[in-house]
Amino acid sequence: MSLGGEVTRFNKERLGEIGHSEKKVDYLVIHIADQSFGIPVLQIQDVLGQQKVTRVPLAPPEVAGALNLRGRIVTAIDVRRRLGLPAREGQTADARTMSVVVEHNHELYSLIIDKVGDVISLSNREFEDTPPTMDSVWREISTGIFRLESKLLVVLDVPKLLRTVQ
């Protein structure tokens, strides 16, 4: 089989078009402002409540600081700021509601978000490319979308989200 044929077969398998069962992926739904985002569960190390974040001088604006997680120093990323969104009303630099810890390039990062939702299983068959009408910053950090019943779920590309802080 040619390389092109292998790629086509791989894409069809990924989309669940061939094979006996439909492929599903589990996503942790997180909320930032009024938007829902999904992170593949296999990329998540931990989910934390409010944490004490120590400011890091001269860090990029989206770096909220650092925190200590079981003896490891973790870089805290303010996802609202990374997405170009305003701070939550009544939110101070130290008051955070939730964090999702991910690993990238053998480093831990705490993604500071508004709140955590449920874990949902979604079929790759329902996955769509990121719409060209989406804000350019959001398109940059998205691998695609799922159209759910009442909302759009933007799937975060964690390595791209963290690109500016490395």
KANORWO-V96430 format. One record per pair of residues at least 12 apart in sequence whose ideal C-beta (glycine too) atoms are under 10 Angstrom apart, sorted by sequence separation. I is the first residue (numbers start at 1). GAP is how many residues later the second one is. D is the distance in Angstrom with one decimal. If there is no record, write none. Layout:
i:gap:d
I:GAP:D
I:GAP:D
This chain:
i:gap:d
26:12:9.4
27:12:6.4
28:12:8.0
53:12:4.1
54:12:5.4
63:12:6.3
64:12:4.3
65:12:9.7
98:12:9.8
99:12:6.4
100:12:8.6
130:12:4.5
142:12:5.1
143:12:4.8
25:13:8.9
26:13:10.0
27:13:5.9
28:13:5.6
51:13:9.9
52:13:9.1
53:13:7.0
54:13:7.0
63:13:7.1
64:13:6.6
65:13:9.1
78:13:10.0
98:13:9.0
99:13:5.4
100:13:6.3
129:13:9.3
130:13:7.3
131:13:9.3
141:13:8.5
142:13:6.2
143:13:7.5
144:13:9.0
26:14:7.2
27:14:6.5
30:14:9.8
51:14:9.7
53:14:5.2
54:14:8.4
62:14:9.8
63:14:6.3
64:14:4.3
96:14:9.0
98:14:7.5
99:14:7.1
129:14:8.9
130:14:5.5
131:14:6.9
141:14:9.7
142:14:6.7
143:14:4.6
25:15:6.0
26:15:4.2
27:15:9.9
28:15:8.8
52:15:6.5
53:15:10.0
62:15:5.8
63:15:7.5
64:15:9.4
78:15:9.1
97:15:8.2
98:15:5.4
129:15:5.4
130:15:6.1
139:15:9.5
141:15:6.1
142:15:6.1
143:15:9.4
25:16:8.0
26:16:7.7
27:16:9.7
28:16:5.7
51:16:4.9
52:16:8.3
59:16:8.4
62:16:5.5
64:16:9.7
96:16:5.0
97:16:7.5
98:16:7.1
100:16:6.9
127:16:8.5
128:16:5.7
129:16:7.8
138:16:6.6
141:16:5.6
143:16:10.0
25:17:8.4
27:17:9.7
30:17:9.2
51:17:8.8
59:17:9.9
60:17:9.3
61:17:8.1
62:17:7.9
64:17:7.7
96:17:8.6
97:17:6.0
98:17:5.5
99:17:9.1
127:17:5.3
128:17:5.2
140:17:8.3
141:17:8.5
143:17:8.3
26:18:9.8
51:18:8.1
62:18:8.8
63:18:8.8
64:18:10.0
78:18:8.3
96:18:9.3
97:18:6.0
98:18:5.1
127:18:7.7
128:18:7.2
134:18:9.1
138:18:9.7
141:18:9.3
142:18:8.1
28:19:7.5
48:19:8.4
54:19:9.4
56:19:8.0
62:19:4.5
63:19:9.3
97:19:8.9
126:19:9.5
127:19:6.3
128:19:6.9
141:19:4.9
142:19:9.2
56:20:8.9
61:20:5.8
62:20:4.2
76:20:7.9
79:20:9.7
124:20:9.9
126:20:5.5
127:20:9.9
134:20:7.7
140:20:6.1
141:20:4.5
48:21:7.6
53:21:9.4
55:21:9.6
60:21:9.2
61:21:8.7
62:21:8.9
79:21:8.9
126:21:7.3
131:21:8.7
139:21:9.9
140:21:8.7
141:21:9.1
53:22:9.9
54:22:8.8
60:22:9.2
62:22:9.6
77:22:9.2
124:22:9.8
126:22:8.9
141:22:8.4
46:23:7.1
51:23:8.8
53:23:4.8
76:23:6.9
77:23:9.9
91:23:9.2
123:23:8.9
131:23:9.8
140:23:8.4
141:23:9.9
45:24:8.7
46:24:9.0
52:24:10.0
122:24:5.3
128:24:9.6
130:24:7.7
140:24:9.9
51:25:7.4
53:25:9.2
74:25:8.6
76:25:9.6
77:25:9.4
130:25:8.5
48:26:9.3
88:26:6.6
120:26:8.8
122:26:8.4
127:26:10.0
74:27:6.5
126:27:9.8
128:27:9.7
130:27:9.4
46:28:9.3
48:28:10.0
65:28:8.5
74:28:9.9
120:28:8.3
127:28:7.6
45:29:9.3
64:29:7.4
65:29:9.1
67:29:9.6
72:29:9.7
74:29:9.8
75:29:9.8
82:29:8.8
85:29:9.8
64:30:9.2
69:30:9.2
82:30:9.6
81:31:8.9
122:31:7.7
64:32:7.5
67:32:7.9
69:32:6.6
75:32:7.0
77:32:5.7
78:32:9.9
79:32:5.2
80:32:7.6
74:33:8.3
75:33:7.5
76:33:7.6
77:33:6.8
78:33:8.8
79:33:6.1
80:33:8.0
120:33:8.2
122:33:9.0
67:34:9.4
73:34:9.2
74:34:4.4
75:34:5.2
76:34:4.4
77:34:5.4
78:34:5.1
79:34:5.5
80:34:7.6
64:35:9.6
72:35:9.3
73:35:8.1
74:35:6.6
75:35:7.0
76:35:8.2
77:35:6.4
78:35:9.2
79:35:8.7
72:36:5.9
74:36:4.9
75:36:10.0
76:36:5.7
77:36:9.6
117:36:9.7
55:38:7.2
70:38:9.9
55:39:8.8
69:39:6.6
53:40:8.1
54:40:9.6
53:41:6.7
67:41:9.5
69:41:7.3
37:42:8.3
52:42:7.5
53:42:9.8
51:43:9.8
53:43:6.7
67:43:6.0
50:44:9.2
52:44:9.3
66:44:8.8
50:45:7.4
51:45:6.5
65:45:9.4
67:45:9.7
111:45:8.4
33:46:9.9
37:46:9.3
50:46:5.7
53:46:8.8
63:46:9.6
64:46:8.3
32:47:5.6
33:47:7.1
49:47:8.9
50:47:6.4
51:47:9.2
64:47:10.0
65:47:9.5
111:47:8.1
32:48:5.9
35:48:8.5
48:48:9.2
49:48:7.7
50:48:7.7
51:48:5.8
64:48:5.7
30:49:8.2
49:49:6.5
50:49:8.3
109:49:8.1
32:50:9.5
33:50:8.2
35:50:8.8
48:50:7.0
49:50:7.8
51:50:9.8
62:50:9.6
111:50:7.5
32:51:6.7
47:51:7.1
48:51:4.3
84:51:7.6
111:51:8.7
33:52:5.4
47:52:7.3
48:52:7.7
83:52:8.2
84:52:9.6
85:52:9.5
109:52:8.8
32:53:6.8
33:53:8.5
46:53:8.1
47:53:5.6
48:53:6.5
84:53:5.3
85:53:10.0
109:53:5.8
46:54:7.7
47:54:7.3
83:54:6.0
84:54:8.6
102:54:9.2
104:54:6.0
105:54:8.1
33:55:8.2
45:55:8.5
46:55:4.0
82:55:8.0
83:55:6.5
103:55:9.0
104:55:5.8
107:55:8.7
32:56:9.5
44:56:5.9
45:56:4.4
46:56:8.9
100:56:9.6
102:56:5.2
109:56:7.6
43:57:9.2
44:57:7.0
45:57:6.2
46:57:9.8
53:57:8.0
83:57:9.9
102:57:9.5
104:57:8.9
105:57:8.4
109:57:9.6
44:58:6.0
45:58:5.4
83:58:7.5
100:58:9.5
104:58:5.2
107:58:9.7
43:59:5.4
44:59:8.9
51:59:7.0
53:59:7.7
82:59:7.5
102:59:8.8
104:59:9.6
107:59:8.3
43:60:7.6
102:60:8.0
39:61:6.5
43:61:8.5
51:61:8.5
104:61:9.6
105:61:7.0
40:62:9.8
46:62:8.5
48:62:6.8
50:62:9.9
79:62:9.2
104:62:8.0
37:63:9.8
39:63:7.1
45:63:6.4
45:64:9.2
46:64:8.5
48:64:9.5
45:65:9.4
31:66:9.8
47:66:9.8
31:67:9.0
44:67:9.4
49:67:9.5
30:68:7.7
48:68:9.5
47:69:5.7
30:70:6.1
83:71:9.9
28:72:6.8
39:72:8.0
37:74:9.5
39:74:9.7
44:75:9.4
37:76:8.0
39:77:10.0
79:77:8.6
41:78:6.0
83:78:8.8
32:79:9.3
35:79:9.5
38:79:9.1
41:79:9.6
82:79:6.4
32:80:9.3
33:80:10.0
34:80:9.3
37:80:9.3
41:80:9.4
82:80:8.8
30:81:7.7
32:81:5.4
33:81:7.0
36:81:6.8
38:81:9.6
82:81:9.9
31:82:6.8
32:82:5.3
38:82:7.6
79:82:7.4
82:82:7.4
30:83:4.7
31:83:5.1
32:83:8.7
82:83:8.4
30:84:7.8
31:84:4.8
36:84:9.9
38:84:7.6
77:84:7.5
30:85:7.3
31:85:7.6
77:85:6.9
29:86:9.6
30:86:5.7
31:86:6.0
29:87:7.6
30:87:6.5
75:87:8.6
77:87:9.3
28:88:6.8
29:88:3.5
77:88:6.2
28:89:7.5
29:89:5.7
27:90:9.5
28:90:8.0
29:90:7.4
75:90:6.5
27:91:9.3
28:91:5.4
29:91:6.1
75:91:9.5
27:92:7.0
28:92:8.4
26:93:5.5
27:93:5.7
26:94:7.2
27:94:7.9
25:95:9.5
26:95:5.2
27:95:6.2
24:96:9.5
25:96:7.1
26:96:8.1
24:97:4.4
25:97:6.1
24:98:6.4
25:98:8.3
23:99:9.9
24:99:5.4
25:99:6.5
62:99:9.3
23:100:7.0
24:100:7.3
62:100:9.5
22:101:5.1
23:101:4.7
24:101:9.3
37:101:9.4
63:101:9.0
22:102:7.6
23:102:8.0
24:102:9.7
25:102:8.4
62:102:6.6
63:102:5.6
22:103:6.1
35:103:8.4
40:103:9.1
61:103:9.4
62:103:6.5
22:104:9.6
23:104:9.8
37:104:9.1
38:104:9.8
60:104:6.0
37:105:8.5
38:105:9.4
60:105:5.8
38:106:9.7
59:106:8.0
16:107:6.1
17:107:9.4
38:107:8.9
15:108:8.9
16:108:5.5
17:108:7.5
37:108:9.9
38:108:7.0
15:109:5.4
16:109:4.6
14:110:5.6
15:110:5.6
16:110:9.3
36:110:9.4
38:110:9.7
13:111:9.1
14:111:9.5
15:111:9.5
16:111:9.7
15:112:7.6
36:112:7.7
11:113:9.9
14:113:8.7
43:113:8.8
36:114:9.7
43:114:10.0
44:114:9.2
36:115:5.4
37:115:9.8
38:115:4.9
40:115:7.7
43:115:5.6
35:116:8.2
36:116:7.2
37:116:7.0
38:116:7.1
39:116:7.8
40:116:8.7
43:116:9.4
34:117:8.9
35:117:7.7
36:117:5.1
37:117:5.0
38:117:4.8
39:117:5.2
35:118:9.0
36:118:7.2
37:118:7.3
38:118:6.8
39:118:9.6
40:118:8.4
27:119:8.1
29:119:9.2
35:119:6.6
37:119:5.1
39:119:6.6
31:120:10.0
25:121:9.9
29:122:9.6
32:122:9.5
39:122:9.4
29:124:6.8
32:124:9.8
37:124:9.6
27:126:7.3
30:126:8.1
27:128:7.0
28:128:9.9
27:129:9.3
25:130:9.1
